[in-house]
Amino acid sequence: MINIWGKVFIDEKITKHHVVSVQPSECTFFDMIKQLCEGLDIPTPVLLNKHILDFNKFSMTLFKPTDFIEHVTFDKFIVEYLPEE
């Protein structure tokens, strides 16, 4: 089980955040992003290879408003891996 933290930023301040716990063998990276977005009540972004590579390399990835098909009112959406304590 891993924890993924999604944060929505406006003017460099976190305005919403949500954590999901998922079993990586049971869902895809897109499924994780979709669960986060549903919990934050925001649209699901377009997932590019860049996002997957960044997450694998840096344990986080950044979505800009241009990564969403629908209009969003925030500046960025960051998805980050939370290591177990």
N, C-alpha and C positions, 0 to 999 in steps of 0.2 A: 504494500500500500504506500502510495506517495501523496504528498500534499502539494497542491499548486495554488499560488496566491495571485489573484487578479486585482490590479489597482487602476482606478480611473483618475486622471489628473486634469485639473483646470488651474491655469496659472501656477504651475509647479506645486500644487497642493493636492493631496489625496482627498477626493470628494466621496468616493465609494470604494469599498474593497470587499472581497469575498474569497474564501478558501474552500477548495473541494479536495476530497480524498478519493483517489481512484486506484484501481488495480491496473497497472500498465498492460498486463497481458489480456485484459478484458475490454480495452477500449483504445481508440486511436488518439493521436495528439489533437486532431480536429474535434473529437468527442469531448476531450478535456476543455478545450477552448469554448465549445458550445455550452457546456455545463456552467462554466464561469460566467459567460455572458447572460445566460438565463438567470443566474443568481443575482447578477448586477442590473438586470433589466435593461440591457443594451443590445443593439444588433450584433450578430456574429460577423466578424471581419472575414475578408478574403484571405485564405491561408496560402502563403507562398513558400517556396523552398527556402528562401532567406530566413523566414521566421523559424522554420524547423531547424535549420543549421545553427542559427544564433542560440536557440534554446539548448541544443545539444552541446554547443561549445561553451556558452557562458552561463547556462542554467537560467536564462531569462531571454525574453524577446519583447520587442516594442512594436505596437501597432499605432500608426498615425491615422488621423481622420480620412486620409486618402485611401486607406486600406479597407474602408467600409463602403458598401454600395449605398446604403441609406445615409442620410444626413445625421451627423452626431454633433453634440454641443460641447464635447470635451476636447482637450489638446492631445492627449495620448492615453493609451491603454497598455499597461505593462503586465506581462505574465511571468511569474518567477517561481522557481522550484524552492520549496521550503524543506531543508534537510531535517531529518528526525533528530530530536534532542536526546 
